[in-house]
Amino acid sequence: MAPTLSALLCLGLCLSWRIWAQKHTLPRPTLRAEPGLVIPHGQPVSLWYKGPPGAVWYDLLKEDYYHMRRSAAGREAEFPISPVTAYTAGSYQCFYQIQSSRSEASKPLVQTVTGLYYSPSVSALPSSEVASGHNVTLLCHSEVLCDTYILYNDGDRNTQDPASQDYTVGNLLRLSLAGLLLFLLWVLLAEAWQSDRSLSRSLSRSRKP
Protein backbone atom coordinates (compact mmCIF):
# COMPACT_ATOMS: atom_id res chain seq x y z
CA MET A 1 0.00 0.00 0.00
CA ALA A 2 2.86 2.36 0.83
CA PRO A 3 4.42 2.24 -2.66
CA THR A 4 1.04 3.08 -4.20
CA LEU A 5 0.58 6.08 -1.93
CA SER A 6 4.10 7.27 -2.70
CA ALA A 7 3.48 7.01 -6.44
CA LEU A 8 0.20 8.91 -6.16
CA LEU A 9 1.87 11.58 -4.06
CA CYS A 10 4.66 12.03 -6.59
CA LEU A 11 2.14 12.23 -9.43
CA GLY A 12 0.13 14.84 -7.57
CA LEU A 13 3.22 16.94 -6.90
CA CYS A 14 4.25 16.78 -10.56
CA LEU A 15 0.80 17.85 -11.75
CA SER A 16 0.68 20.68 -9.21
CA TRP A 17 4.10 21.92 -10.31
CA ARG A 18 3.08 21.83 -13.98
CA ILE A 19 -0.16 23.76 -13.30
CA TRP A 20 1.74 26.34 -11.22
CA ALA A 21 4.40 26.75 -13.91
CA GLN A 22 1.80 27.23 -16.66
CA LYS A 23 -0.08 29.76 -14.56
CA HIS A 24 3.05 31.77 -13.77
CA THR A 25 4.60 31.69 -17.26
CA LEU A 26 5.14 35.28 -18.36
CA PRO A 27 4.08 36.23 -21.90
CA ARG A 28 6.82 36.87 -24.42
CA PRO A 29 7.47 40.56 -25.17
CA THR A 30 7.60 42.14 -28.60
CA LEU A 31 10.31 44.29 -30.16
CA ARG A 32 10.03 46.65 -33.12
CA ALA A 33 12.32 49.18 -34.80
CA GLU A 34 11.45 52.74 -35.85
CA PRO A 35 11.79 53.99 -38.53
CA GLY A 36 12.67 50.46 -39.73
CA LEU A 37 15.07 47.54 -39.76
CA VAL A 38 17.32 48.94 -42.53
CA ILE A 39 19.00 52.19 -41.47
CA PRO A 40 21.73 54.22 -43.27
CA HIS A 41 25.03 54.52 -41.46
CA GLY A 42 25.09 57.46 -39.03
CA GLN A 43 21.31 57.77 -38.72
CA PRO A 44 19.35 57.17 -35.48
CA VAL A 45 17.00 54.29 -34.77
CA SER A 46 14.81 53.41 -31.80
CA LEU A 47 13.98 49.89 -30.66
CA TRP A 48 10.63 49.75 -28.89
CA TYR A 49 9.74 47.05 -26.38
CA LYS A 50 6.17 46.18 -25.43
CA GLY A 51 5.07 43.89 -22.61
CA PRO A 52 2.49 43.48 -19.85
CA PRO A 53 2.10 45.91 -16.93
CA GLY A 54 4.00 45.21 -13.73
CA ALA A 55 7.44 44.87 -15.29
CA VAL A 56 10.37 46.03 -13.17
CA TRP A 57 13.13 46.12 -15.78
CA TYR A 58 13.31 46.02 -19.55
CA ASP A 59 16.56 44.47 -20.80
CA LEU A 60 17.83 44.59 -24.38
CA LEU A 61 20.24 41.92 -25.62
CA LYS A 62 22.41 42.11 -28.71
CA GLU A 63 23.42 38.64 -29.90
CA ASP A 64 23.22 37.10 -26.38
CA TYR A 65 25.03 40.01 -24.65
CA TYR A 66 23.48 42.74 -22.51
CA HIS A 67 23.20 45.97 -24.44
CA MET A 68 20.86 48.28 -22.51
CA ARG A 69 18.60 48.28 -19.44
CA ARG A 70 15.61 50.50 -18.78
CA SER A 71 13.44 50.81 -15.68
CA ALA A 72 9.74 50.08 -16.15
CA ALA A 73 7.64 53.12 -17.01
CA GLY A 74 4.59 51.47 -18.54
CA ARG A 75 3.99 48.77 -21.08
CA GLU A 76 6.47 50.21 -23.58
CA ALA A 77 10.11 51.25 -23.37
CA GLU A 78 12.36 52.96 -25.91
CA PHE A 79 15.94 51.91 -26.55
CA PRO A 80 17.46 54.69 -28.70
CA ILE A 81 20.53 53.90 -30.81
CA SER A 82 22.19 56.96 -32.29
CA PRO A 83 24.05 56.93 -34.52
CA VAL A 84 23.93 53.45 -36.00
CA THR A 85 27.30 51.97 -36.97
CA ALA A 86 28.71 48.65 -38.06
CA TYR A 87 28.89 47.70 -34.36
CA THR A 88 25.18 48.38 -33.74
CA ALA A 89 24.09 46.15 -36.63
CA GLY A 90 23.02 42.66 -35.66
CA SER A 91 20.31 40.63 -33.93
CA TYR A 92 18.45 42.06 -30.92
CA GLN A 93 16.12 40.51 -28.34
CA CYS A 94 14.48 41.86 -25.22
CA PHE A 95 12.94 40.48 -22.05
CA TYR A 96 11.42 41.88 -18.85
CA GLN A 97 11.33 41.04 -15.16
CA ILE A 98 8.37 41.00 -12.77
CA GLN A 99 9.48 40.56 -9.17
CA SER A 100 11.80 37.54 -9.30
CA SER A 101 10.35 36.09 -12.52
CA ARG A 102 11.95 36.70 -15.90
CA SER A 103 10.13 36.40 -19.21
CA GLU A 104 11.28 34.58 -22.30
CA ALA A 105 13.24 36.62 -24.80
CA SER A 106 11.35 38.20 -27.68
CA LYS A 107 11.70 36.99 -31.23
CA PRO A 108 15.00 38.12 -32.79
CA LEU A 109 14.98 41.47 -34.58
CA VAL A 110 17.81 41.92 -37.10
CA GLN A 111 19.03 45.48 -37.59
CA THR A 112 20.83 46.17 -40.89
CA VAL A 113 23.10 49.17 -41.49
CA THR A 114 23.67 50.38 -45.04
CA GLY A 115 26.29 52.70 -46.50
CA LEU A 116 29.29 51.01 -44.89
CA TYR A 117 30.88 50.11 -48.24
CA TYR A 118 30.96 51.40 -51.77
CA SER A 119 28.08 50.38 -54.00
CA PRO A 120 28.69 47.27 -56.13
CA SER A 121 28.45 47.25 -59.90
CA VAL A 122 26.38 45.00 -62.16
CA SER A 123 27.25 43.97 -65.73
CA ALA A 124 25.60 41.68 -68.25
CA LEU A 125 27.09 39.05 -70.57
CA PRO A 126 27.07 38.92 -73.55
CA SER A 127 25.47 42.41 -73.35
CA SER A 128 22.72 44.35 -71.63
CA GLU A 129 20.48 44.00 -74.70
CA VAL A 130 19.49 40.38 -75.34
CA ALA A 131 16.80 39.06 -77.65
CA SER A 132 13.85 37.25 -76.12
CA GLY A 133 14.54 33.56 -75.52
CA HIS A 134 18.31 33.97 -75.21
CA ASN A 135 20.34 33.51 -72.05
CA VAL A 136 22.08 36.34 -70.20
CA THR A 137 24.47 36.27 -67.25
CA LEU A 138 24.48 39.09 -64.68
CA LEU A 139 27.76 39.71 -62.84
CA CYS A 140 27.85 41.56 -59.54
CA HIS A 141 31.24 43.00 -58.61
CA SER A 142 32.41 44.56 -55.34
CA GLU A 143 35.68 46.20 -54.32
CA VAL A 144 35.71 44.15 -51.10
CA LEU A 145 35.33 40.43 -50.45
CA CYS A 146 31.67 39.65 -49.76
CA ASP A 147 29.96 36.66 -48.18
CA THR A 148 26.70 37.04 -50.10
CA TYR A 149 25.45 38.80 -53.21
CA ILE A 150 21.73 39.60 -53.45
CA LEU A 151 20.17 40.48 -56.81
CA TYR A 152 17.01 42.60 -56.90
CA ASN A 153 14.62 43.04 -59.80
CA ASP A 154 12.75 46.37 -59.53
CA GLY A 155 13.04 46.32 -55.75
CA ASP A 156 12.13 42.64 -55.30
CA ARG A 157 14.72 40.14 -54.17
CA ASN A 158 15.35 37.83 -57.10
CA THR A 159 18.45 35.76 -56.48
CA GLN A 160 20.78 35.13 -53.58
CA ASP A 161 24.18 33.52 -54.29
CA PRO A 162 26.93 32.74 -51.71
CA ALA A 163 30.12 34.28 -53.29
CA SER A 164 31.65 30.90 -54.19
CA GLN A 165 33.96 32.37 -56.85
CA ASP A 166 35.44 34.84 -54.39
CA TYR A 167 35.98 32.07 -51.87
CA THR A 168 37.66 29.94 -54.56
CA VAL A 169 40.09 32.72 -55.44
CA GLY A 170 40.84 33.32 -51.77
CA ASN A 171 41.44 29.65 -51.16
CA LEU A 172 43.77 29.40 -54.17
CA LEU A 173 45.77 32.35 -52.89
CA ARG A 174 46.03 30.79 -49.44
CA LEU A 175 47.10 27.44 -50.89
CA SER A 176 49.70 29.11 -53.11
CA LEU A 177 51.09 31.03 -50.15
CA ALA A 178 51.21 27.87 -48.03
CA GLY A 179 53.01 26.02 -50.85
CA LEU A 180 55.56 28.82 -51.17
CA LEU A 181 56.22 28.78 -47.44
CA LEU A 182 56.68 25.00 -47.48
CA PHE A 183 59.11 25.29 -50.40
CA LEU A 184 61.16 27.95 -48.60
CA LEU A 185 61.22 25.81 -45.48
CA TRP A 186 62.42 22.83 -47.50
CA VAL A 187 65.20 24.94 -49.04
CA LEU A 188 66.33 26.14 -45.61
CA LEU A 189 66.32 22.62 -44.23
CA ALA A 190 68.29 21.34 -47.25
CA GLU A 191 70.89 24.08 -46.82
CA ALA A 192 71.19 23.36 -43.11
CA TRP A 193 71.58 19.64 -43.78
CA GLN A 194 74.23 20.34 -46.42
CA SER A 195 76.10 22.67 -44.06
CA ASP A 196 76.06 20.07 -41.28
CA ARG A 197 77.31 17.42 -43.69
CA SER A 198 80.15 19.65 -44.90
CA LEU A 199 81.09 20.48 -41.32
CA SER A 200 81.14 16.80 -40.40
CA ARG A 201 83.44 16.01 -43.34
CA SER A 202 85.79 18.82 -42.37
CA LEU A 203 85.97 17.60 -38.78
CA SER A 204 86.63 14.03 -39.94
CA ARG A 205 89.47 15.16 -42.19
CA SER A 206 91.02 17.31 -39.47
CA ARG A 207 91.09 14.35 -37.05
CA LYS A 208 92.97 12.11 -39.46
CA PRO A 209 96.79 11.89 -38.80
N, C-alpha and C positions, 0 to 999 in steps of 0.2 A: 504493500500500500504506500509505503514511504517513497519509493522511486516514482510512482505515479503522481503523487502530490508534488514532488520536486520538479518533474517535467512540466506539469500544469503551471506551477509557479514561474518557471523560467519562460514559458510561452507567454504568460500574462505580462511579465516584465518586458519582454521583447515587443509585444503589441503596444503596450503603453508608451514605450520609448519611441516607437515609430509614429504613433499618433501625435505625441508631443513635438517630435521633430518636424512633422508636416505642418503642424499648427504654427510653429515658431520660425518657419522658413521665411526669410525676408525676400520680397520681390526684387528682381534684377533691375538695376537702374538703366536709364537710356543716356546716350551721349550723342550730341550733334555738333556740327561745325558751322559757324557763320563768319563770312558769307558763303563758304563752301569748303569742299575737301581739297580742291586744287587752288593754291595760292601762289602768286608771283613772289619771287625772292625779295625780301625787304618789306613786304606788306604785312599788316596785322591780321590776326584771326582770333576768334574767340570760340572756345569749346564749352558748350553748355551741358550741364548735368541736370537730370530730372529724376526725382525719386519720391518716396512717400514722406509725409510729415513725421516729425519726431527724430530725424537724423541728427547726430551730434557732429560728425565730421564728414566732409566730402573729400575723397582722395583720388588723385589722378595719377595713373601709371603710364609710363612710356616704355613699351617693350619689356614689361616685368620689373621695371625700376620705378621707385617713387619719383614723381616729377613736381607735383604741387599738392598742397593741402589747404582746404578752406573750411572755416567754421560754418555750421548750419545757420542759414538765414531764411528758411522757407523750403519749398519743394524744388527750387532751382538754384544752381550756383554757376557763376561764370569763371572760367579759367582763361584769362587773356594771354595770348602769345604774340609779342610784338618786339622786334620784327621777326618774321619767320626766316629761318636759315636752313642750311643743309642739316644742321644738328637737330632742329625741331621737326624735321620730316620723319615720319615713321608711324607706327601703330600705337594707338592710345586706348586705354580702358579706364573706367572709373568704378568705384564702389563707395558705399557709405557705412556708417556705424550707428547703431541704436543701442545705447547702454553698452553692454558687453558683447552684443551680437554684431557680426559683420556680414554684409550682403555678399552675394556672388558678384563677380566683375561683370560689367556691361559687355555687350558684343564689341569686338574690336572695331575701331574707327581709324582708317589709314589716311594720314595727312600727306599730301604730295606738294612739293615745292618746285616751281618751274623757274626758268631763267638762270639756272646755275651753270649751264654750258652754252656754247654757241649752237645755233640751230643747225640741224643736219641738212644734207642736200639729197635730192631724189633725181635720178636719171632713168631713162627708158632705153632698152635695147630691143630691136635694132634702131628704133627712133620713137619719138613721141607721137608720131602720126602713123597708125597701123590700120590696114584695111580690116573690115569686119570678117571674123572667122580666123584671123591669123593670131599667132601667139606673140606676147610681148613680156619682157622681163623688166621689172622695176628694181632698181638698185638704190639702197639707202646708205649714204656715206656720212660718217662722223669723224671729227678731228681727234676724238678720244675713243678709247676702247670701251665698248658698251656690252652689257649683259643681254639686253633685249632690244629689238627693233619692233615698233608698232606702226603699222600702215593704216591710215585712215582714208576713207573715201567720202568726200563731202561731209566731214565731221563725224562719220560713223566708223567705228573700229572695224577694219576689214581683215587684217592678217596680223598675226603675232609670230615672230620667228626668233628663237634663241640664236645669238650671233655665233653660229658654229664656225663660219669661215674665219672670223677674228680669233676665236679660240685655237683653230688649227694653225694659223700663222704664229700665234704666241707660243704654242707648244713646239713648233718647229724651231723657233728661235731659241727656246730653252734647251731643247735637245742638242742643237748645234753648239751652244755655249758649253753644255756639259761635256760633249765630245771633245771640244777644244781643250777644256781643262784637263780631261783625262789624258789626252795626247801630251800636253805639256808636263803632266806629272810623270808619265812614262819616260819622256825624254830626260827629266831630271834624275829619275831613278836609274836609268841606263848610264848616264854620265857618272853618277855616284858609284855605281857598281864597277865601271871601267876604271875610275880613279882608285878605288880600293884594290882592284886587281893589279894595277900598275905599281901601287905602293907595296903590295905584298911581294911582287917580283923583285922590286928594288931591294927590299929587306933581305930576301933570300939570297940575292947575289952578293950583298955586302957581308953576309955571314960566312960565305964560302972562303976557305983559306987561299 
